[in-house]
Amino acid sequence: MLDATPTPDAQVETLLEVNNIEVIYNSVILVLKGVSLKVPKGGITALLGGNGAGKTTTLKAISNLLHSERGEVTKGSIKYRNVPIHKSDPADMVKRGVVQVMEGRHCFEHLTIEENLLTGAYTRSDGKAAIARDLEMVYSYFPRLHERRKSQAGYTSGGEQQMCAIGRALMSRPETILLDEPSMGLAPQLVEQIFEIVKSVNEKEGVTFLLAEQNTNVALRFAHYGYILESGRVVMDGPAADLRENQDVKEFYLGMSDEGRKSFRDVRSYRRRKRWLS
């Protein structure tokens, strides 16, 4: 694991600050109910919770992709480097260095892997040589992409497409990557590989990550700090190491208790008596 552990309370610059936001879809459906979080520069921050907890909506509120789904931030504020951004254009967010990797990978299926990667550099103006260097950098993190670079993305595996989506984000030279459900649909061995690469990119390239993830176990092993969402609210947060040892998190999210692994029936029963919602 990483030696340094940036937290929102440490003497580390806060890149992203979400303050008490509410999000409504179709003018009637309240999805986020006062969500607040901070993302420190150079850290890996995890946004955890089950399906429907509000993780993806939070990321889309930050990257300003809500309007395409008839959603909007109706209360609160979102700041990046202390500048309000919740009314910015999505393209402006990319220019600011904030790039989202969508849930489900979303590669351009008819393009090759390399063509997909190069689309990530579309907004850059620093010349072909710099783009070529970054392409080689991406291949150094994802050797499999180099092997498949001439293959049509639609004919590659789910793991390769996830690598391609992350590599494409890196080609824009981001300061912060919003990574949505990187483990979805992937075998455990591939999930571990993807998270190891995220950790390596964070350490070596200094890229900040805010990742939304249902796989609490793996996320808390690689993240520095975590927030747990339930029904559109942050119900718990803290350093990842502390959350891993928290009894509530161990019992409900990791399926463990002091007596060992609990049955699904026990975990489901625990859901009805969670101490943080009582």
N, C-alpha and C positions, 0 to 999 in steps of 0.2 A: 504494500500500500504506500501511498504518498507520505512523506515525512511531515511536510507542512500541512496544516489544517486550517485554511482560511475559514472564518465564520463571519456572519454579519456583525458580530460584536468586536472582532479583532481590529487592529490598526491597519486595515486593508481598505483600499479605495472601493467604494460601492459603485459598480457600473450601472446596475439596474435596480430600481426601487418601485415596487407595486404597492400602492397605499389605499387599502380599504375599497377596492373596486367592486362594483356590481355589474353584471352582464345580463342583458335581457335579449331573448330571441323572439322575433315576430311580434315585438312590442308587448308581449304578455308573459312569456316563459322566463322566470328568474332562474338563472343557472349558477352564477357566482354571487355569493352573499357576504361581501365584506372581506375579500381576500387581500392579504398583505404579505409581502415577502421581499427579501433583499438578496441580490446576487453579487458577491464580492469579485473583484477583478482577479483572474487567475485561478479561480476555484471551479469545482464541479459541484453544482447544487442539484439535488434530486427533488422532484415533485412527485409524491407517491400517493397511491390510493387505487381503489378498485375501478372497474368500468363505470363510467357515468359520474365519477366524483368531481369532475370539472378540470382535469389536468390539461386536456387538449384545448379547451376553451380559454384557459389562462394563457397558454402559449400563443394562441391566435389573437388574444387581446393585446399581447405585447407586440406581435409582428404586424398587427393591423390587418388581419385577414378575416375579421368577423363579418364585415359588410357583405362579402360574397355569400354568406349564409344567413343574411338578415338578422345579424346580431350587432349589438352595440354596447359600449361601456356607458352606463347611465349615471354612475356615481364614482367618486374616487379619482385617483390620478396614477399615471405611469410615467416615470422619468428614467431617461438614460443619460448618464453623465450629468445628472441634475437638470436636464432639459426635458420639459413635457413632450411626450411623443404619442399620446393615445389618439391624437387627431392627425397624425402624419400619414402620408401615402406609403403603402407597403414598399414601393421602390426606394423611397427615401430611407427606409430602415436598412435596406441592403447597403446603401451608400454610407450610412452611419456605422456599418460593420456588424449588423445584427441579421443573421440568416437562420431561417427555420428549415429543418429537415422534417418533412411531413410524415405523419403516421402512414404506414403502408408503402413507403419508399417512393412511389410516383416517378419512376424513370421514364424517359422518352423511349418507348419500346422499339420504335422503328429506327432509332439511331444506334450507332455502335457505343460501346462503353466509353471509348476515348472521346467521341463526339459529345456524349452526355457530359463528361467531365469538362470539356471546353466550353459548354454553355454556361458553366458557373463563372467563367471569366468574361462574360459578355460585357459587363459594365466597366471593366477595367480599361485604363488608358496608359498603362506603364510599359507597353511594348511587348513584342512577341518573345523576346529573350526571357523576360521576367515570367511570362506565362509558361514558357517551356520549362523553366527551372521549377516552378510550382507543380507542374504536371509530373515531373520526375520525383518531387517530394511526395506527392500523393501516391505514386507507384511504390515508393520506398515503404510507406505505411501499409499499402494494400498490394502486395506482390501478385495476388490472384487477379487483380484488375489488369495488371500489365500483361499477364498471360492471356486474358480474355479481351484485350483492348480492341480487337477488330471484330469481336462478336456483337451481333445485334442484342441490345439490352433485354428485349422481350424474350429471348431464348436463354437467358442466364438464370441461375438459381436465385432463390429469395435472399440468401446470404450475400451473394455477389451484387444483387441489386441494392441491398442495404449499404454495402461498402461503396457502391457507386454514388448513392445519394449523399453519403457523408463526404466522399471525395469531391463531389461537385460543389458542395458547400465550402469546402476548404479552398477551392479554386477562386473563390471571390475574395480571398484574403480577409476572412472575418475576424472580428475581435471577440464576438460572442456567437455561439451556435445554440439555437433552441432545438433540442433533439427529442422528437415525439415517439415514444414506444419503440426504441431500437430493437428490443428483443422479440417483438410480435412475430409469431409464426416461424421462429427459428429454433433449430435444435440447440440443446443446452451447450454443447461444445462450441457452436458458432456464436451463441450469446456471449460466452466467456471471451472469445476472440475479439468480438466487436468492442466489448467494454475495455479490454486490454489496450486496444488501439486508441480508444477515446482517452484513456489515462495517459498513453504515450504522447498523443497530440497535445494534451493539456500541459504536460510537463515540458516537452521539448519546444513546442511552438508558442506556448503561452496563451492558447485559446481558452476562453472562459466558456463553460457549458452550463446550461440549465436544461436538465433532461426530465421528461415526464415518463414514468415507468410503473407498470403494474407489478413487475418482478422485484418486490421489495428486497428480497434477500441479496440478489446480485447488485442492485443499485446501491444499497447501503455499504457494500464492501468496497465500492469504487468511489463513491461520493465523499465530499468533505462535510456537507451539511444537508439536512433533509427537512422537507415540509410534508406533512400528511394531510391530504384533503378528504373530507367526507361530505357528501351532499352539498358541494359548493362552498364549503367553509374549511379554513385551516384549523384542524383540531389539535395538532401537536407539531412542534418543530424543535430542532436541536442538532448538535454535532452528530454526524452519522454513527460514530462509535457509541455515543450515548443512546441513540435510538435503537441500535442493535441489541443493547443490553436492557432496554426498557421492557418491563414485564408485559405491559399492554401490547406493545408492538410484537413481542415474541409470541404471545398467545394468539393474537388475532391475525397478524400479517405473515408471521413466519411459521405458524402452526406448531409452536413449541411452548412447553411449560417447564416448570422446575422438575416435573416427573418425566419429561421427554416429549416426543412428538405426540400431539393430540390427534384424535380422529376428526374427520370432516364434520361429523355430527357435533362433537364438542366445540369445535371452532365456530360452527354455525350458531350454536347455543350461546357462545360467548359474545357473538355479535349483538345479541339482544340486551346484553348487560354491560356494554363497554363503559368503563369508569369515566372516560373523558366526556361522554355525552350525558352522564347522569346529573 
